[in-house]
Amino acid sequence: MDRKESQEESAVNFNKLMFDGIQNSDKVVIILSKKYKTRADKFEGGVWQELNLIMEDIKRNPKKYIFVSFGFEGRNEITPTAIGGLDVLDLKKDQNENEFNILFSKIQEENIIIFSDVNSKVIEIKKKETKPYKS
């Protein structure tokens, strides 16, 4: 998007472009990399601003953001500290094993696994009485 906009305008405000893009999108896919992690963890430039904006908005819109990797590096090498506990989708694995089914399910907010209802039958707990201790 940066390249598209920079062809159409001579003085693109990339911070505004990023802010508008995040705010006006139904879904945002964030591609994680070593460089992204380094910039985010060091609070550098646009990456830090972007991640900060996402972390605030994700509280209100938890299904809007999809963090992805290309599966070339380990998760710890590419995941910024601020999102350490969030799900990261390995696109290479999803492509090879699922034909991007997991990615598409996240974009369309449709569950892949349909769980059956919990059994409504209540199981009786067997109780055992102990005798008093005699000395």
Backbone torsions as a table, in degrees:
resi	resn	phi	psi	omega
1	MET	NA	-36.2	178.8
2	ASP	-58.2	-46.0	-177.9
3	ARG	-66.9	-39.6	178.3
4	LYS	-60.6	-49.6	-178.9
5	GLU	-65.2	-38.6	-178.5
6	SER	-69.2	-18.6	173.6
7	GLN	-79.6	-29.9	-175.4
8	GLU	-89.3	-20.8	178.8
9	GLU	-131.9	152.0	179.8
10	SER	-91.7	-21.1	-179.5
11	ALA	-131.0	71.2	-176.9
12	VAL	-75.0	132.4	173.3
13	ASN	-93.5	98.5	-174.3
14	PHE	-66.5	-31.0	176.9
15	ASN	-64.6	-42.8	177.7
16	LYS	-66.2	-42.1	178.4
17	LEU	-58.1	-46.0	179.3
18	MET	-63.7	-48.6	-179.0
19	PHE	-59.7	-49.3	-179.9
20	ASP	-62.8	-41.2	-179.5
21	GLY	-62.5	-43.3	179.9
22	ILE	-68.8	-45.6	-176.6
23	GLN	-68.3	-32.9	-173.2
24	ASN	-99.5	11.2	-178.8
25	SER	-107.2	145.1	175.3
26	ASP	-75.7	-35.7	179.1
27	LYS	-134.4	146.2	176.7
28	VAL	-131.9	123.9	176.8
29	VAL	-102.5	122.4	-179.3
30	ILE	-108.3	117.9	-179.0
31	ILE	-90.7	117.7	-177.8
32	LEU	-88.2	145.3	177.6
33	SER	-152.3	170.9	177.4
34	LYS	-59.9	-43.4	-178.7
35	LYS	-64.9	-40.8	178.3
36	TYR	-61.8	-45.8	179.1
37	LYS	-59.8	-47.3	-178.7
38	THR	-59.0	-47.6	-179.3
39	ARG	-65.5	-41.1	-179.9
40	ALA	-65.5	-45.5	-178.1
41	ASP	-70.1	-23.3	178.4
42	LYS	-97.9	6.9	179.7
43	PHE	56.5	43.6	-176.2
44	GLU	-97.0	128.9	168.2
45	GLY	44.7	-143.0	-174.1
46	GLY	-62.0	-33.1	-179.9
47	VAL	-63.0	-46.7	179.7
48	TRP	-63.8	-43.2	179.0
49	GLN	-61.2	-43.7	179.1
50	GLU	-61.2	-50.1	-177.6
51	LEU	-64.9	-38.3	177.8
52	ASN	-62.1	-45.3	177.6
53	LEU	-61.2	-43.8	179.3
54	ILE	-63.3	-45.5	-177.7
55	MET	-62.8	-33.6	176.0
56	GLU	-72.4	-43.2	-175.6
57	ASP	-75.0	-28.4	-176.5
58	ILE	-64.9	-22.9	176.8
59	LYS	-65.5	-36.8	179.8
60	ARG	-89.6	-28.1	-174.8
61	ASN	-130.6	69.0	-174.4
62	PRO	-66.7	-17.5	-179.8
63	LYS	-97.4	0.2	-176.0
64	LYS	-78.1	-31.3	-170.7
65	TYR	-105.9	134.8	178.6
66	ILE	-126.5	112.7	178.8
67	PHE	-91.1	129.4	-176.1
68	VAL	-133.0	158.8	172.1
69	SER	-133.9	169.1	176.7
70	PHE	-100.5	9.2	173.6
71	GLY	74.2	12.0	-177.3
72	PHE	-87.8	-29.7	-179.6
73	GLU	-114.4	165.9	175.4
74	GLY	-72.1	153.1	-177.9
75	ARG	-54.5	-44.1	-178.0
76	ASN	-65.3	-25.2	-178.6
77	GLU	-76.7	-20.3	-173.8
78	ILE	-119.8	-10.2	-174.1
79	THR	-94.3	117.6	177.0
80	PRO	-59.5	146.8	-178.5
81	THR	-53.7	-38.3	-176.5
82	ALA	-62.3	-23.4	-178.3
83	ILE	-118.3	22.3	-175.5
84	GLY	-51.5	-34.7	-177.1
85	GLY	-93.1	-1.3	-177.1
86	LEU	-86.0	156.1	179.5
87	ASP	-68.6	135.6	174.6
88	VAL	-122.5	122.5	-178.8
89	LEU	-88.7	125.0	176.4
90	ASP	-83.7	103.7	-176.1
91	LEU	-65.9	-34.4	178.8
92	LYS	-62.5	-46.6	178.8
93	LYS	-65.6	-43.1	-179.9
94	ASP	-62.4	-38.8	178.3
95	GLN	-66.2	-49.7	-175.8
96	ASN	-67.4	-39.1	-173.5
97	GLU	-98.1	-24.9	-171.1
98	ASN	-132.4	4.0	-177.0
99	GLU	53.3	42.0	178.9
100	PHE	65.7	20.2	-178.7
101	ASN	-61.6	-38.3	179.9
102	ILE	-67.4	-44.1	177.4
103	LEU	-59.6	-47.9	-178.8
104	PHE	-64.0	-35.6	178.9
105	SER	-67.2	-35.8	176.8
106	LYS	-69.2	-41.2	179.3
107	ILE	-64.2	-42.1	-177.8
108	GLN	-89.0	-1.2	-178.8
109	GLU	52.3	49.5	-179.7
110	GLU	-123.0	128.1	-179.1
111	ASN	-69.4	143.0	177.1
112	ILE	-89.4	-42.0	-177.1
113	ILE	-97.7	125.9	177.1
114	ILE	-102.3	115.8	-178.4
115	PHE	-91.2	141.5	176.4
116	SER	-74.9	163.4	177.8
117	ASP	-67.4	155.7	176.6
118	VAL	-73.2	140.9	-179.7
119	ASN	-56.8	128.7	-178.0
120	SER	-85.1	-11.3	179.9
121	LYS	-71.3	128.1	178.4
122	VAL	-89.5	126.9	-179.7
123	ILE	-86.3	131.3	179.3
124	GLU	-77.5	130.9	179.1
125	ILE	-87.2	127.8	179.1
126	LYS	-80.9	131.8	-178.1
127	LYS	-109.0	150.2	-178.3
128	LYS	-128.7	132.0	-180.0
129	GLU	-97.7	139.0	176.1
130	THR	-104.3	149.8	179.0
131	LYS	-87.1	151.8	178.7
132	PRO	-61.8	150.0	-179.3
133	TYR	-78.1	132.9	177.4
134	LYS	-113.9	138.0	178.6
135	SER	-97.3	NA	NA
